[in-house]
Amino acid sequence: MDILPLVEWLGENPTAALFGLITGVIFGVAGQRSRFCLRAATIEFARGQIGPSVTVWLLTFSTALFWVQGADLLGWMRVEEARIMAVPGSWSGAIIGGLIFGVGMVLSRGCSGRLLVLAATGNLRSMVSGLIFAVVAQMSLHSWLAPLRNWLAALWTTKGGQNMDLLAEFHLPDWGGFALGIVLAGYAIYQARRNQMSTMRLVFASGVGFAVAVGYLLTFSLSEVSFDPITVTSATFTGPSANTLMFALDSTSILKFDIGLVPGVFLGSFLASVIARDFKFQGFENEANMRRSMFGAVLMGFGGMLAGGCAIGNGVTGTSIMAGTAWLALFFMWVGAMTTDYLLDQRRVALPA
């Protein structure tokens, strides 16, 4: 893919922002129509079901794995150059941050990516929670919470100055991740048939995973022709939410992939909801629900930054390139979410009146 004429016309940073916008629009449309949500999947699984929400998550996860690993095998990109692989990872951050994020997404009734998608459909609860998430993420990155985040992340880090490649660490073949993607996709399709899910919902679920691959391919292509170093990355919402907030507040901020991604998701979800006539304004049900959602957003902002990514950044984007800390963070997000659902919601339902 020859993108040099585009880069020469727009410039490197605006091109990166445009690629973020494209990735975000695909993600936003697919996320809105598929109702992709890690929080919904964990709750469904915690209650002994492999229903539509788990199936959608599995199909998204496997599609990203399939396309990203396939692109690496074909030489269209090199996963070792992705941002999450090129820097040291934090095992302690993945464990602690993953747990905190998992708790937060159950309290907020959606992960950070899902909140952004819902906000674009008129959900004011998600909009408020999303703004709190972005503010706390920024505080965890550069402000008051940064020292605590840095201390926790430094407790246990990966060796060798970079993240762990699970395929290399366990001496698996280069096609191991690609094969795993095929197996998981097959299982997801089997579960989709059992749950009698519509074909279009499955297509859009795959579209969320495809958006992750698109982001990687576009940023890798840009890094190959760019004079200045360009980060090879894709969909994630912790860092980009913080960066987009600062871009809106600081006129000296520069354009980059992150700055295009968040508006792109919002735009894609908004257009999809309007076309499908799903757009409607919704608010908090009551004061208790507001407190719970806002506190959950705080936990997600700090936990996501500590873990090195959110439910998308670690759970789909990072795992698709077989980054060790991403897989660990995803596991503990599931643990935190399932435990919170059991302690706060399942037990409350089970208690006698």
matplotlib code that plots the C-alpha trace (Angstrom):
import matplotlib.pyplot as plt

x = [0.0, 1.7, 0.7, 3.7, 1.7, -0.9, 1.9, 3.5, 0.2, -1.1, 2.1, 3.0, 1.0, -2.2, -2.0, -1.6, -4.7, -6.6, -5.6, -6.9, -10.1, -10.6, -9.9, -12.2, -15.1, -14.9, -14.7, -17.6, -19.9, -19.1, -19.1, -22.5, -24.2, -22.6, -23.1, -19.6, -18.8, -16.3, -18.3, -21.4, -19.4, -17.8, -21.1, -22.7, -19.9, -19.9, -23.5, -22.8, -23.7, -22.0, -24.6, -24.6, -22.3, -19.6, -20.0, -19.6, -16.5, -15.0, -15.6, -14.0, -11.1, -10.5, -10.9, -8.3, -5.9, -6.6, -6.0, -3.1, -1.2, -2.0, -0.7, 2.6, 3.0, 2.4, 5.0, 2.4, 3.5, 6.0, 4.3, 7.6, 7.5, 4.1, 4.3, 3.2, 6.0, 8.8, 8.7, 9.1, 5.9, 4.7, 3.5, 2.4, 0.6, -1.2, -2.3, -3.3, -4.5, -6.4, -8.2, -9.0, -10.2, -12.4, -14.1, -14.6, -16.2, -18.8, -19.6, -19.8, -21.8, -19.4, -15.7, -14.1, -14.6, -18.3, -18.9, -17.6, -19.8, -22.9, -22.2, -22.5, -25.9, -27.3, -26.4, -25.6, -24.6, -21.9, -20.8, -20.4, -18.6, -16.4, -15.3, -14.4, -12.5, -10.5, -9.7, -8.5, -6.5, -4.7, -4.1, -2.6, -0.4, 1.1, -0.4, -1.2, -1.8, 1.3, 3.7, 1.5, 1.0, 4.7, 5.5, 3.0, 4.1, 7.8, 7.2, 7.5, 8.5, 9.4, 13.1, 15.2, 13.7, 10.7, 7.4, 7.2, 6.3, 4.4, 5.0, 8.8, 8.7, 7.0, 8.8, 5.6, 5.6, 5.1, 1.7, 0.6, -1.3, -3.0, -4.1, -5.5, -7.5, -9.0, -9.9, -11.5, -13.4, -14.8, -15.9, -17.5, -19.5, -20.6, -21.9, -23.5, -25.5, -26.5, -27.7, -29.5, -27.7, -28.2, -25.6, -25.3, -24.4, -21.7, -20.4, -20.2, -18.6, -15.9, -15.7, -14.5, -11.6, -10.9, -10.7, -7.8, -6.0, -6.7, -5.1, -2.0, -1.6, -2.1, 0.3, 2.9, 2.7, 3.1, 6.1, 7.8, 7.7, 7.9, 11.0, 10.2, 9.5, 5.8, 4.2, 2.8, -0.4, -4.2, -7.4, -7.1, -8.9, -7.0, -4.1, -6.0, -8.9, -6.4, -4.5, -7.7, -8.8, -5.5, -5.7, -9.1, -7.7, -4.2, -3.8, -0.1, -0.9, 0.0, -2.1, -1.5, -3.3, -4.8, -6.4, -8.2, -9.2, -11.6, -13.6, -13.7, -15.3, -17.8, -18.7, -19.0, -21.2, -23.4, -23.9, -24.7, -27.2, -29.0, -29.3, -30.6, -32.9, -31.2, -30.3, -32.0, -31.1, -30.8, -29.7, -28.9, -31.8, -31.1, -28.5, -27.1, -26.6, -24.8, -22.4, -21.7, -21.0, -18.8, -16.7, -16.4, -15.1, -12.4, -11.3, -11.1, -9.1, -6.4, -6.6, -6.4, -3.4, -1.7, -2.4, -1.0, -4.4, -8.1, -10.4, -9.7, -6.1, -5.0, -8.0, -8.0, -5.3, -2.5, -3.4, -3.6, 0.1, 0.7, 2.0, 2.5, 1.3, -1.8, -2.9, -2.3, -4.2, -7.1, -7.2, -7.3, -9.9, -12.2, -11.3, -12.1, -15.3, -16.6, -15.8, -17.5, -20.6, -20.8, -20.2, -22.4, -25.1, -25.5, -25.5, -27.9, -30.4, -30.0, -30.6, -34.2, -36.4]
y = [0.0, 3.2, 6.0, 8.2, 10.6, 11.0, 11.7, 14.2, 16.0, 16.1, 15.7, 12.9, 13.9, 14.8, 11.5, 9.6, 11.4, 10.5, 6.9, 7.0, 8.5, 5.7, 3.0, 4.7, 5.0, 1.3, 0.4, 2.7, 1.4, -2.2, -1.7, -0.1, -2.6, -5.7, -4.4, -5.6, -5.3, -7.1, -6.2, -7.9, -11.0, -11.4, -11.1, -13.6, -16.0, -15.5, -16.5, -19.8, -18.9, -18.7, -16.5, -13.7, -11.4, -14.0, -15.1, -11.5, -11.0, -14.3, -13.4, -10.0, -11.4, -14.2, -11.9, -9.5, -12.4, -13.9, -10.7, -9.3, -12.6, -13.2, -9.8, -10.5, -13.9, -12.2, -9.5, -6.7, -5.7, -6.7, -7.2, -6.7, -3.1, -2.4, 0.0, -2.5, -4.9, -2.4, -1.2, -2.9, -4.4, -4.5, -7.8, -6.0, -3.4, -6.0, -7.8, -4.9, -2.6, -5.5, -6.2, -2.6, -2.1, -5.2, -3.9, -0.5, -1.7, -3.6, -0.6, 1.7, -0.9, -0.9, -0.7, 2.5, 1.6, 0.7, 3.9, 5.9, 4.0, 4.4, 8.1, 8.7, 7.1, 9.7, 7.9, 10.7, 8.3, 6.9, 10.4, 11.6, 8.3, 8.6, 12.1, 11.1, 8.1, 10.5, 12.9, 10.2, 8.5, 11.9, 12.3, 8.8, 9.5, 12.9, 14.3, 13.5, 9.8, 9.2, 8.6, 5.8, 4.3, 4.3, 2.7, -0.1, -0.7, -0.9, -3.7, -6.4, -5.7, -7.8, -8.5, -7.4, -3.9, -5.1, -6.9, -10.7, -12.3, -15.4, -17.3, -16.9, -17.4, -20.8, -21.8, -21.9, -21.7, -18.4, -19.5, -20.4, -17.2, -17.4, -20.9, -20.0, -17.3, -19.8, -22.2, -19.5, -18.1, -21.6, -22.0, -18.6, -19.4, -22.7, -20.8, -18.2, -21.0, -22.4, -18.9, -18.3, -15.0, -13.0, -13.0, -9.2, -9.1, -11.6, -9.6, -6.5, -8.4, -9.4, -5.8, -4.7, -7.1, -6.1, -2.4, -3.4, -5.0, -1.9, 0.4, -1.7, -1.9, 1.8, 2.9, 0.4, 1.6, 5.1, 4.2, 2.7, 6.0, 8.6, 10.6, 10.9, 7.9, 6.9, 4.6, 1.4, 1.0, 0.4, 0.8, 1.5, 4.0, 4.8, 6.8, 8.2, 9.4, 11.3, 12.6, 13.7, 15.5, 17.4, 18.2, 19.8, 21.9, 22.7, 24.4, 23.5, 19.7, 18.0, 15.7, 11.9, 8.6, 8.8, 12.2, 10.8, 7.5, 8.8, 11.2, 8.5, 6.0, 8.6, 9.6, 6.0, 5.0, 8.1, 7.5, 3.8, 4.7, 7.3, 5.1, 2.2, 4.6, 3.6, 7.2, 8.4, 10.4, 8.4, 9.4, 8.0, 6.0, 7.3, 8.8, 5.5, 4.5, 7.7, 7.2, 3.7, 4.6, 7.6, 5.6, 2.8, 5.3, 6.5, 2.9, 2.3, 5.4, 4.5, 0.7, 1.0, 3.3, 1.0, -2.1, -0.5, -0.5, -1.0, -3.9, -3.1, -2.0, -5.0, -7.4, -7.2, -5.0, -6.2, -9.9, -9.9, -9.5, -12.0, -9.5, -11.3, -8.5, -7.9, -11.5, -11.3, -8.0, -9.5, -12.5, -10.3, -8.0, -11.1, -12.0, -8.5, -8.2, -11.7, -11.2, -7.8, -9.1, -12.0, -9.9, -6.9, -8.1, -11.9, -12.1, -9.1, -10.9, -14.2, -12.6, -13.1, -10.0]
z = [0.0, -1.2, 1.2, 0.4, -1.8, 1.0, 3.5, 1.3, 0.8, 4.4, 6.4, 8.8, 11.9, 10.1, 8.2, 11.5, 12.8, 9.7, 10.1, 13.7, 12.4, 9.9, 12.5, 14.9, 12.5, 11.6, 15.3, 16.2, 13.6, 14.3, 18.1, 18.0, 15.8, 17.4, 21.0, 21.8, 25.5, 27.7, 30.8, 29.4, 28.4, 31.8, 33.6, 31.3, 31.8, 35.6, 35.6, 33.9, 30.3, 27.0, 25.3, 22.8, 24.7, 25.2, 21.6, 20.3, 22.4, 21.3, 17.6, 18.0, 19.9, 17.4, 14.3, 15.6, 16.3, 12.9, 10.9, 12.9, 13.0, 9.4, 8.4, 10.3, 8.5, 5.1, 5.9, 5.8, 9.3, 12.1, 15.4, 17.3, 16.3, 17.9, 20.8, 23.4, 22.3, 21.9, 25.5, 28.9, 30.2, 33.8, 35.3, 38.5, 36.5, 34.5, 37.6, 39.8, 37.0, 35.4, 38.6, 39.3, 35.7, 35.9, 39.1, 37.5, 34.3, 36.2, 38.4, 35.3, 33.3, 30.5, 29.6, 28.4, 24.7, 25.3, 27.2, 24.2, 21.8, 24.0, 24.6, 20.9, 20.9, 23.4, 26.6, 29.0, 31.8, 29.6, 28.5, 32.1, 33.1, 30.0, 30.8, 34.4, 32.9, 30.6, 33.4, 35.8, 33.0, 32.4, 36.1, 36.2, 33.2, 34.0, 37.2, 40.8, 40.4, 38.2, 41.1, 42.5, 39.1, 38.4, 41.8, 41.3, 37.7, 38.7, 41.3, 38.7, 35.1, 32.0, 31.3, 28.4, 28.0, 26.0, 26.5, 26.3, 23.0, 24.1, 20.8, 21.2, 25.0, 24.7, 21.5, 19.5, 15.7, 14.0, 12.8, 16.3, 16.9, 13.5, 14.2, 17.6, 15.9, 13.5, 16.3, 18.5, 15.6, 14.8, 18.4, 18.4, 15.2, 16.8, 19.8, 17.6, 15.9, 19.3, 20.4, 17.1, 16.6, 13.4, 10.7, 10.7, 14.4, 13.7, 10.8, 12.9, 15.8, 13.4, 12.3, 15.7, 15.5, 11.9, 13.0, 15.3, 12.3, 10.2, 12.8, 13.0, 9.2, 8.7, 11.4, 10.4, 6.8, 8.0, 10.1, 7.0, 5.0, 7.9, 8.6, 12.3, 14.4, 14.3, 16.9, 15.5, 17.4, 17.1, 19.0, 22.7, 24.8, 28.0, 26.7, 23.7, 25.9, 28.0, 25.0, 23.3, 26.4, 26.5, 22.8, 23.3, 26.2, 24.9, 21.5, 21.3, 21.2, 18.0, 15.9, 16.0, 15.7, 19.2, 18.5, 15.4, 17.1, 19.8, 17.6, 14.9, 17.3, 18.4, 14.8, 13.6, 16.6, 16.2, 12.5, 13.0, 15.8, 13.7, 10.6, 12.8, 14.7, 18.0, 19.0, 22.1, 25.2, 28.4, 31.9, 35.3, 36.8, 40.3, 42.6, 43.7, 40.1, 39.4, 42.4, 41.3, 37.7, 38.5, 41.0, 38.4, 35.9, 38.4, 38.9, 35.1, 34.5, 37.0, 36.4, 32.6, 32.7, 35.3, 33.2, 30.1, 28.3, 28.7, 27.8, 24.1, 24.3, 26.3, 25.7, 21.9, 20.5, 22.8, 22.8, 19.0, 18.9, 21.7, 24.2, 27.5, 29.8, 27.7, 28.1, 31.9, 32.2, 30.2, 32.6, 35.7, 34.1, 33.8, 37.4, 38.8, 36.8, 37.7, 41.4, 41.5, 39.8, 42.3, 45.4, 44.5, 42.1, 42.2, 46.0, 46.2, 43.9, 45.8, 49.3, 50.6, 50.6]

ax = plt.figure().add_subplot(projection="3d")
ax.plot(x, y, z, "-o")
ax.set_aspect("equal")
plt.show()
